[in-house]
Amino acid sequence: MLPCGPALSFVRCLVRKKNVSGESLEDSKLCRCLSTVDLIALGVGSTLGAGVYVLAGEVAKSNSGPSIVVSFLIAALASVMAGLCYAEFGARVPKTGSAYLYTYVTVGELWAFITGWNLILSYVIGTSSVARAWSGTFDELLGKQIGHFFRNYFKMNYSGLAEYPDFFAVFLILLLSGLLSFGVKESAWVNKIFTAINILVLLFVMISGFVKGDADNWKISEEYLINLTAVTENCSSYENVTSIYGSGGFMPYGFTGTLAGAATCFYAFVGFDCIATTGEEVKNPQKAIPIGIVVSLLVCFMAYFGVSAALTLMMPYYLLDEKSPLPVAFEYVGWGPAKYVVAVGSLCALSTSLLGSMFPLPRILFAMARDGLLFSFLAKVSKRQAPVSATLTAGVISAIMAFLFDLKALVDMMSIGTLLAYSLVATCVLILRYQPSLTYEQPKYSPEKAALAASERESAVSESQINMIQENHFSLQALINPSSLPTEQTATTVNFLVGLLACLVCGLSVLTTYGINFIANLEPWSIGLLAVLVASFIVTILLIQRQPQNQQKVAFMVPLLPFLPSFSILVNIYLMVQLSGDTWIRFSFWMALGFLIYFAYGIRHSLEGHRSDGDDDSCSENSGLQEKNPVEEVNEPENANESDQFLAHERTSEC
């Protein structure tokens, strides 16, 4: 058993937070050359992948029918909740690292490593699987000659390995790795070209659908579907026949089918988070990142909505082909040659999706290596200010995965990393907004602002002193009627309530997933437990809402706090619980490897650990966003230095 001192020191190492100051936010080794349009193109290209050409047909046929447009709307709203949380952190901490950095700043080092390690897994599997999909689509256009050749001469008959080594996918990954290593500006131009072609093809699909579509395909009667089922099933009589295609109309499978479709469609919006990794490569990150995330999600929703509407108007939903719905739909309306336009758009979509998976991966590796949690050579930057070592390493690993392994069984593991990142970013927003004064940004000095700030500090000090006297001990009164300004006590209260909220969400998700039959049968214990969990969830959110928020303003802030982040956490954890047990077992092996690296290397080489050692405090628990006591602020010089400027005036470097 460890003595109390070393054990406490070890725990503090796990929860130490990254200290982000205004100076470190300005400094960057990477090239600030991306514009807002570049970020929007990156987000749209990464999110609007080949799924838009396949997913609509699959979901419409088996789950939603014509109401797939509603499924995409629900999925878009759920994704926007996560996107808004990313947008606020992008405005607060415009540094490379995405969810990894946001977690490091707010929750602590161990959770940050877990987040970053899972993001690495998601991006590696995403890159490899998209590269194989690109190779397969190209092979389809050539009549499957490439696949036939490799099956004959390079067939691999081993469990867990691919049917044959995909040399084309390897070449594609290494080619894009070289492009990304050359420079971010060139990569952005390639991405914009492919994204523009993809958008033009989707516009062609939408216009074609509305020109050749038939509104009656959204009004198919149940009687017609029953007759069709009887013919399909070779029934001798139409009596007592139940339609296998639902009840017809706009929602043939009911609202539950529409919701089930929305759960699948949610993954179609994954990819916008790559924008958050560009914090040190965009010219005005505090405005460009929020705008890029929100606009890219809006564009993607409009594309998914338009394509799914056009598809279900062109062809009855029960006739849709699940693997290639658009070419079959064009054949159905007599526009067969249009399938070649769709093929071009599909390849462009796969190209942008591949670039969108490869772009953030080296930046996560770079950020973790720079912080000392991964091997230091990954933090090397080229003369063109690109993370070349991390890019080439990521490319080699992804190429090996695409070359050898059967990725179908691993794709679900991508979801864990993505959903965990979404959940933690929403949690971090909840925690951060209720912290005491966060002063990592300092406005440019002016006499009027200085006078106003001085008067505000005096009132803040007086109230803070009163609060410190009155709130030495926790009480129910302080929980329900807290002070008007955030204090250490209210911040601790929110931290506890957010942890309780996460536990309640896990309980709700498990109950509604594995106990749904008991709830449907109105079992008393299941109904009672459900009522307790739902009531506790609502009360916890209301108690968080009662606590005072920090009044500091940034370029973008999540609205409807704490409700929006709380429901984002609920959606993400619920979807995580839906994943299979085999996926979680594979995930545990990946995490075991990650913990081995962290406890053998990262915890000892952590940059934050060395900084706190210099301050004679081996593992500091200070907040990642530098806090200042209001009493200390009064003693500071009122004439601010001109060099301490708001983050909007960041130094930029051109490639």
Salt bridges, closest charged atoms under 4 A:
GLU26 OE1 - ARG651 NH1 3.07
ASP27 OD1 - ARG651 NH2 2.09
ASP38 OD1 - LYS192 NZ 2.81
GLU88 OE2 - ARG92 NE 2.90
GLU88 OE1 - ARG433 NH1 2.64
GLU109 OE1 - ARG16 NE 2.86
GLU140 OE2 - LYS144 NZ 3.77
GLU163 OE2 - ARG151 NE 3.02
GLU163 OE2 - LYS155 NZ 3.62
GLU186 OE2 - ARG384 NH2 2.83
GLU280 OE2 - LYS95 NZ 3.68
GLU280 OE2 - ARG370 NH2 2.61
GLU281 OE1 - ARG363 NE 2.72
GLU331 OE2 - LYS339 NZ 3.90
ASP371 OD1 - LYS18 NZ 2.73
GLU608 OE2 - ARG611 NH1 2.72
GLU621 OE1 - ARG12 NE 3.53
GLU636 OE2 - LYS628 NZ 3.15
GLU650 OE1 - ARG32 NH2 3.02
